[in-house]
């Protein structure tokens, strides 16, 4: 029989209370968790009990026991990795998605979520200035979005030289040369590995992490020359570009690089996990001029757009190519009428939650002007942090702050590591240690919609304290 709605009320009421208690605590709590993973395992460990437990009691226990081990990632003082917060409308929409419990794979099975995701995709393409005819799928994150953009590239290029990778696989296939910047993100390497490519051929980058066009031209010429020598023309090539370097925030020179690659018949994929969103801002878009000319793009909505985990976005310019590479047909899956692809045709998943619904909610909350204000505000906060931190004695900002990333050195690598460790140990703010261009750095990523001038001032003071203790 269908579940009694009353069975859910107490558990969901307690979940709502626990969620609001957590959100209410964020402004005043330390960002760092107060318990480590071993301590948390000890709290939750033990044999599974023999008898059932009341659902509301389970939710209460979960909220109470987990709290010490949670990092305040939604805080305006969290600048670690590249992790955004959550807009209120997106969080509310995400709760509805869980309550609706829809498998969002097929348009026939869940027309509401399919339509909402389709509209969210149309809004994204418009906001980012990408072709309206492109096909868009919602993935788990940027790694799977890169995979989803590169799988059609593989199929398209091999089909062009007479090889059907769907039936023949990769063994014995014509070689595809993948070119990527020395400063690419590791998620690109993972996606290439999953697809059977192995490591890419590396093209040098400049001091801000941008691919060097002259080096790219030489690399493309070398691939073409080798292919001609072997009688393998045209040479299948994939070029992976980057919109938003992990450390500097810099953007590859899109127009020049894409034009060069297309002259040689290459497929161009853009990894824009957080930086592709710059294309939505009139004041920033010039840094991405020509990005719309690429063949596929990957980004994260749970970074710059600030929707809940998880939500990547994969976009392929040529209609039908993603479906051919990722889709499937079988008798028990009922298709809706019309030519539109099912959501599962555009991602690697046949079962998934409707993760595009919170994207729709975020864009609906923000509107066009709000989206621009969000992106520009993140950049302004990054630049304020860079300016105020650079004024502290012994602090150097190592990158041109063109987007949301700031990399700091405190003189020697040893001192930089010490300041980073002190800052993390205090836990009042969270900034990540990293290594860039052979130097230890403190890396700041401004990704949260709620970060404001008070958070900037608080964070600068926290860095000053960490410096005084070393």
C-alpha positions in Angstrom: 0.0 0.0 0.0 1.0 3.6 -0.5 2.8 5.0 2.5 0.8 7.1 5.0 1.8 10.7 4.7 1.7 10.9 8.5 4.7 8.5 8.5 6.9 11.3 7.1 5.7 14.3 9.1 7.7 13.9 12.3 10.9 13.0 10.6 10.7 15.9 8.1 9.7 18.3 10.9 12.8 17.3 12.8 15.0 17.4 9.7 13.7 21.0 9.0 14.5 22.0 12.6 18.0 20.4 12.4 18.7 22.1 9.1 17.7 25.5 10.4 19.7 25.0 13.6 22.7 24.3 11.5 22.2 27.4 9.3 21.5 29.6 12.3 24.8 28.5 13.8 27.0 29.4 10.8 27.6 33.1 11.4 29.1 32.5 14.9 30.7 29.1 14.6 34.3 28.3 13.6 34.6 27.2 10.0 36.8 24.2 10.9 35.1 21.1 12.3 35.7 20.5 16.0 36.1 16.7 15.6 38.2 14.7 13.2 37.2 11.7 11.2 38.4 9.1 13.7 36.5 10.8 16.5 33.4 10.9 14.3 33.8 7.2 13.4 33.9 6.3 17.1 30.7 8.3 17.6 28.8 6.5 14.9 30.4 3.1 15.1 28.9 0.0 16.6 26.8 -3.0 15.6 23.5 -2.4 13.7 20.7 -2.7 16.3 18.2 -5.6 16.1 15.0 -3.5 16.3 13.7 -0.6 14.2 14.2 3.0 15.4 11.6 5.7 15.2 12.3 7.8 12.1 12.2 11.2 14.0 14.6 9.8 16.6 17.0 8.7 13.8 17.0 12.2 12.3 17.5 13.9 15.7 20.4 11.6 16.5 22.0 12.1 13.1 21.8 15.9 13.4 23.1 15.9 17.0 26.0 13.4 16.5 27.2 14.8 13.1 27.4 18.4 14.2 31.0 18.4 15.6 32.4 16.9 12.4 30.8 19.4 10.0 32.8 22.1 8.3 31.0 25.4 7.9 31.4 25.4 4.1 28.3 27.6 3.7 30.1 30.3 5.7 31.1 33.6 4.1 34.5 33.0 5.7 35.1 29.7 3.9 37.6 30.2 1.1 38.9 26.6 0.7 39.2 24.7 -2.6 36.5 26.1 -4.9 33.3 25.4 -3.0 30.3 27.8 -3.2 27.5 28.2 -0.7 23.9 27.6 -1.3 21.3 30.2 -2.3 18.1 30.0 -0.3 15.8 29.2 -3.3 18.2 26.5 -4.4 18.2 24.9 -1.0 14.5 24.9 -0.8 14.2 23.5 -4.3 16.7 20.7 -3.3 14.5 19.7 -0.4 11.5 19.5 -2.8 13.6 17.4 -5.2 14.2 14.9 -2.4 10.6 14.9 -1.4 9.4 14.4 -5.0 11.7 11.4 -5.3 11.7 11.5 -9.1 14.2 9.6 -11.3 14.9 12.4 -13.6 16.3 10.2 -16.4 13.3 10.2 -18.8 11.0 12.9 -20.0 8.0 10.5 -20.1 8.5 9.4 -16.5 8.9 12.8 -15.0 7.7 15.5 -17.3 7.8 18.3 -14.7 11.5 17.8 -13.7 12.5 17.3 -17.4 10.8 20.5 -18.4 12.3 22.5 -15.5 15.8 21.2 -16.3 15.3 22.0 -20.0 14.4 25.6 -19.1 17.3 25.8 -16.7 19.6 24.7 -19.5 18.1 27.2 -21.9 18.7 30.0 -19.3 22.3 28.9 -18.8 23.1 28.9 -22.5 21.7 32.4 -22.8 23.4 33.7 -19.7 26.8 32.2 -20.7 26.5 33.3 -24.3 26.8 29.8 -25.7 25.0 28.5 -28.8 21.2 28.1 -28.2 21.3 24.8 -30.2 23.8 23.2 -27.9 22.7 20.2 -25.8 23.1 20.4 -22.0 23.1 17.8 -19.3 23.4 18.0 -15.5 26.1 15.8 -14.1 27.5 15.1 -10.6 30.3 17.7 -10.9 33.1 19.1 -13.1 34.9 15.7 -13.4 31.9 14.0 -14.9 31.1 17.1 -16.9 34.5 17.0 -18.5 34.0 13.3 -19.1 30.6 14.0 -20.7 32.1 16.7 -22.9 35.0 14.6 -24.0 33.1 11.3 -24.7 31.3 12.9 -27.6 34.6 14.4 -28.8 36.1 10.9 -28.9 33.1 9.4 -30.8 32.9 12.3 -33.2 36.6 12.3 -34.2 36.8 8.5 -34.5 33.6 8.4 -36.6 35.1 11.0 -38.9 38.0 8.6 -39.7 35.6 5.6 -40.1 35.9 4.0 -36.6 32.7 3.3 -34.6 33.9 3.4 -31.0 30.5 2.3 -29.6 30.8 -1.1 -31.3 34.6 -1.5 -31.7 35.8 0.1 -28.5 39.2 1.7 -28.2 41.5 -1.3 -28.8 43.1 -0.9 -32.3 41.4 2.5 -32.9 43.1 5.3 -34.7 45.1 7.5 -32.4 43.6 10.7 -31.0 46.1 13.2 -29.8 44.9 15.2 -26.7 46.6 18.5 -26.1 46.2 20.3 -22.7 47.9 23.1 -20.8 50.6 22.4 -18.2 48.3 24.2 -15.8 45.1 22.1 -16.5 43.0 20.8 -13.6 43.5 17.2 -12.6 39.8 16.5 -13.3 40.7 16.8 -17.0 43.3 14.0 -16.6 40.7 11.9 -14.7 38.2 12.3 -17.5 40.8 11.4 -20.1 41.8 8.4 -18.1 38.2 7.2 -17.8 37.9 7.4 -21.6 41.0 5.4 -22.3 43.2 8.3 -23.5 45.8 8.2 -20.8 47.8 11.4 -20.1 47.5 14.4 -22.5 50.4 15.9 -24.4 51.3 19.0 -22.4 51.5 22.5 -23.8 53.5 25.1 -21.8 51.7 27.8 -19.9 52.7 31.3 -18.9 53.3 32.7 -15.4 49.6 33.1 -14.8 48.7 29.6 -16.0 47.4 30.5 -19.5 48.3 28.3 -22.4 50.9 29.8 -24.6 49.5 30.3 -28.1 52.9 30.0 -29.9 53.6 26.8 -28.1 50.1 25.5 -29.0 50.7 26.3 -32.6 54.0 24.4 -32.6 52.3 21.4 -30.9 49.5 21.4 -33.4 52.0 21.6 -36.3 54.0 18.7 -34.8 50.9 16.5 -34.6 49.9 17.3 -38.2 53.4 16.7 -39.4 53.7 13.3 -37.7 50.2 12.2 -38.9 51.2 13.2 -42.5 54.4 11.2 -42.2 52.4 8.1 -41.1 49.7 8.7 -43.7 47.1 9.3 -40.9 45.3 12.4 -42.1 43.3 14.1 -40.9 44.9 13.7 -37.5 42.2 13.4 -34.8 43.0 16.0 -32.1 41.3 17.2 -28.9 42.4 20.5 -27.3 41.5 21.0 -23.7 41.4 24.7 -22.6 40.7 26.2 -19.2 38.4 29.0 -18.1 39.6 29.8 -14.6 43.0 28.6 -13.5 42.8 26.9 -10.1 45.5 29.2 -8.6 45.4 32.4 -10.6 41.8 32.4 -11.9 43.3 33.3 -15.3 41.6 32.3 -18.6 43.3 30.7 -21.6 43.2 32.9 -24.8 40.1 31.4 -26.2 39.7 33.0 -29.6 43.2 32.5 -30.7 43.6 29.0 -29.3 40.2 27.8 -30.6 40.8 29.3 -34.1 44.2 27.5 -34.3 42.7 24.2 -33.3 39.8 24.4 -35.6 42.0 25.2 -38.6 43.5 21.7 -38.0 40.1 20.0 -37.5 40.5 19.6 -33.7 37.6 19.4 -31.2 38.0 22.0 -28.5 36.8 21.3 -25.0 36.7 24.0 -22.3 37.1 23.1 -18.6 35.3 26.0 -16.9 34.4 24.5 -13.5 34.2 27.9 -11.8 35.5 30.3 -14.4 33.0 29.8 -17.2 30.6 31.8 -15.2 32.7 34.9 -16.0 31.0 34.8 -19.4 27.7 35.9 -17.8 29.2 39.2 -16.6 29.5 42.1 -19.0 32.5 43.4 -17.2 34.4 40.1 -17.3 33.3 38.5 -20.6 36.1 40.0 -22.6 38.5 37.7 -20.8 36.6 34.8 -22.3 36.2 36.3 -25.8 35.7 33.5 -28.3 34.7 30.8 -25.8 31.4 30.3 -27.6 33.4 28.9 -30.6 34.4 25.8 -28.7 32.8 22.4 -29.2 32.1 21.4 -25.6 32.2 23.0 -22.2 32.1 21.8 -18.6 31.2 23.8 -15.4 29.9 23.4 -11.9 26.7 25.0 -10.7 27.7 24.2 -7.0 30.7 26.5 -7.4 30.0 30.0 -8.7 26.3 29.7 -9.0 25.9 28.5 -5.4 23.5 25.6 -5.7 23.7 22.5 -3.4 25.9 19.6 -4.1 25.9 17.9 -6.5 25.5 19.7 -9.8 27.9 19.8 -12.8 26.9 21.0 -16.2 28.1 19.5 -19.5 27.4 21.2 -22.8 28.0 19.9 -26.3 27.7 22.2 -29.3 26.7 19.7 -32.0 23.1 18.4 -31.5 22.9 14.6 -31.5 26.6 14.0 -30.9 26.2 13.6 -27.1 23.2 11.3 -27.6 25.2 9.1 -30.0 28.1 8.8 -27.5 26.2 8.5 -24.2 22.6 7.5 -25.0 21.0 4.0 -25.0 17.9 2.3 -26.3 16.1 -0.6 -24.7 12.5 -1.8 -24.8 11.6 -1.2 -21.2 12.5 2.5 -21.3 9.5 4.4 -22.5 10.3 7.5 -24.5 8.2 10.7 -24.7 7.1 11.8 -28.1 9.1 14.4 -30.0 12.8 14.7 -31.0 14.1 16.1 -27.7 16.7 13.9 -26.0 16.0 12.4 -22.6 18.1 13.7 -19.8 19.8 10.3 -19.5 21.0 10.6 -23.2 23.1 13.6 -22.2 24.9 12.3 -19.2 26.5 8.9 -18.1 23.7 8.1 -15.7 20.4 6.2 -16.2 19.3 7.0 -12.7 19.7 10.4 -11.0 18.0 13.0 -8.9 16.7 16.1 -10.7 19.8 18.2 -9.9 18.9 20.8 -12.5 15.8 21.9 -10.5 18.0 23.8 -7.9 19.7 25.5 -10.9 16.3 26.7 -12.2 15.6 28.0 -8.6 18.9 29.8 -8.4 18.4 31.6 -11.7 14.8 32.4 -10.9 15.9 33.9 -7.5 18.7 35.9 -9.1 17.4 37.0 -12.4 19.8 38.3 -15.0 21.0 41.3 -12.9 21.3 39.2 -9.8 23.5 36.6 -11.5 25.8 39.4 -12.8 25.9 40.9 -9.3 26.7 37.6 -7.7 29.7 37.0 -10.1 31.0 40.5 -9.9 30.6 40.5 -6.1 32.8 37.4 -5.8 35.5 39.1 -7.9 35.3 42.3 -5.9 35.7 40.4 -2.6 38.7 38.5 -4.0 40.3 41.8 -5.1 39.6 43.4 -1.7 41.2 40.4 0.1 44.2 40.7 -2.2 44.6 44.4 -1.6 44.3 44.3 2.1 46.4 41.2 2.6 49.2 42.6 0.3 49.3 45.6 2.7 50.5 43.3 5.6 54.3 43.2 6.0 55.9 40.3 4.3 52.9 39.2 2.3 53.1 38.9 -1.5 50.1 38.3 -3.9 51.5 36.0 -6.6 48.8 36.2 -9.2 46.9 38.9 -11.1 43.5 38.8 -9.4 41.4 38.7 -12.5 38.6 36.5 -11.1 38.0 34.8 -7.7 41.4 33.3 -6.8 44.2 34.8 -4.7 47.5 33.1 -4.0 49.7 34.4 -1.2 53.3 33.9 -0.2 54.7 34.9 3.2 58.3 35.0 2.1 59.9 31.5 2.3 58.0 28.3 1.7 58.6 27.3 5.3 56.9 30.5 6.7 54.1 30.1 4.2 53.4 26.6 5.4 53.6 27.8 9.1 51.1 30.6 8.6 48.8 28.3 6.7 48.9 25.7 9.5 48.3 28.3 12.2 45.3 29.7 10.2 43.8 26.3 9.8 44.4 25.3 13.4 42.6 28.4 14.6 39.7 27.5 12.3 38.0 31.0 12.4 38.3 31.1 8.6 39.3 28.5 6.1 41.9 29.0 3.4 43.7 26.1 1.6 47.4 25.5 1.4 48.7 24.5 -2.1 51.8 24.6 -4.3 51.9 26.7 -7.4 54.8 27.4 -9.8 57.2 25.6 -7.5 56.2 27.7 -4.4 54.1 26.9 -1.4 51.1 29.2 -1.3 48.1 30.1 0.8 45.2 29.8 -1.8 42.0 31.8 -1.4 38.9 31.0 -3.5 36.0 33.4 -3.1 33.0 31.4 -4.1 30.2 32.1 -1.5 27.4 34.4 -2.4 27.1 35.5 1.3 30.7 36.7 1.7 30.7 40.5 2.5 33.0 43.3 3.6 32.7 42.2 7.2 33.9 38.7 6.2 36.8 40.2 4.3 37.9 42.3 7.3 37.5 39.3 9.7 39.5 37.1 7.4 42.3 39.6 7.0 42.5 39.9 10.8 42.7 36.1 11.0 45.7 36.0 8.6 47.3 38.7 10.6 46.9 36.7 13.8 48.4 33.6 12.2 51.4 35.7 11.0 52.0 37.0 14.5 52.1 33.5 15.9 54.8 32.3 13.6 
